[in-house]
Amino acid sequence: MPFAASSGARIYWKLEGAEDRPVLVLLNSIGTDMSLWDAAMPGLLASFRTLRIDTRGSGASDAPDGEYILSMLAGDVTAVMDAAGIERAAIAGVSLGGMIAMELALGHPERVSAIALICTSATMDGTVWRDRIAQVRAGGTASIADAALQRFLSPAFAAGNPAVAASLKRNLVAQSAQGYAGAGAAIRDMDVIGRLPGIAGPVLVVTGERDVSTPLAGHGEKLLAAIPGASHVHLDSSHLPPIEAPAALVGALRGFLSPGPDAGDAAETLFEAGLKNRRRVLGDAWVDRSLANRTPFNAEFQAMITRIAWQEIWSRPGLDDRTRRLLVLAITASLGRWEEFRLHVRAGLSRGGFTQDDLKEVLMQTAIYAGVPAGNTAFAEAAELIAEIDGEKPTS
């Protein structure tokens, strides 16, 4: 495991990707480690060589007791860059990682080519952090885990992705209390707001629509007002876009750091357009689960489906969504593609894409032209789903 020595601590890092691609340093939020970026890595590695770092106090890095300061954490990053042989790089940081990125740009401008400030702030409430540090020192990170998870993820995403939420909580509970408290002190004592006009170079501010910790109002807007020339992207996400909106975040970072009308940008544009259609038809919860389950092995296949099926086909003007949905049901039932059939039955009925009567007529037609066994199975599968959907509806 690669470690860099910095101010009495060992800092864990991981360098991945093709050597001929531009380097992007990825910094995690407090309460997480470099695995925060896992869901975004397939997309990022298509364009960048990435250097992930476990911030002091988290993950595999040392968690010395005492209070940390931003300049110390920024020094940890430069020590890692030295160990990895990287002179200058773009920095993308989430929450605490964004604060470190600002300190890096101010204290070590020669090492920073651009910064992406993701769901972060330069004006956190010191009293809140003083109380939180005291709570962690008294009761460990488990004492704040449930409240932290509510800030990390939106309720809908957490409910639709229980394994992701549980993993995030486990990692937080496993974190050293003294490491969390030390990093919390850096947030509590942060003093960068008055220095922000001194940041030179490209800056992207990323805010989340459902972020309750560092929303655009009161946080992102102050960064945009203070940093000369900063650009802004607003994502459909809560506080941790690498988990909740990895594809959209990757698109934003690629657009910011690799502008230009190349083939990669064109593919990303088609992907983002297809993703909107996919969400409209299937719903956010299913799409978020699908994106969270991507791996380096299947990511390109998933991207191809999104670009071709969901953008090039579902956006064609010749048929409306209802007709397309019903065609998909007839075809998948005829071919016995029951997983896809169930997906589209559930999405269509739950999202008002068609009625139960529409579904019945399609299955009657399918039974005649594809065979009674196909129709029989389709009716059974659909009836089971209807019962599930009815059971999920709130009662008055």
Secondary structure, 3 states (H helix, E strand, C coil): CCEEEECCEEEEEEEECCCCCCEEEEECCCCCCHHHHHHHHHHHHCCCEEEEECCCCCCCCCCCCCCCCHHHHHHHHHHHHHHHCCCCEEEEEECHHHHHHHHHHHHCHHHEEEEEEECCCCCCCHHHHHHHHHHHHHHCHHHCHHHHHHHHCCHHHHHHCHHHHHHHHHHHHHCCHHHHHHHHHHHHCCCCHHHHHHCCCCEEEEEECCCCCCCHHHHHHHHHHHCCCCEEEEECCCCCHHHHCHHHHHHHHHHHHCCCCCHHHHHHHHHHHHHHHHHHHHCHHHHHHHHHCCCCCCHHHHHHHHHHHHHHHCCCCCCCHHHHHHHHHHHHHHHCCHHHHHHHHHHHHHCCCCCHHHHHHHHHHHHHHHCHHHHHHHHHHHHHHHHHHHHHCCCC
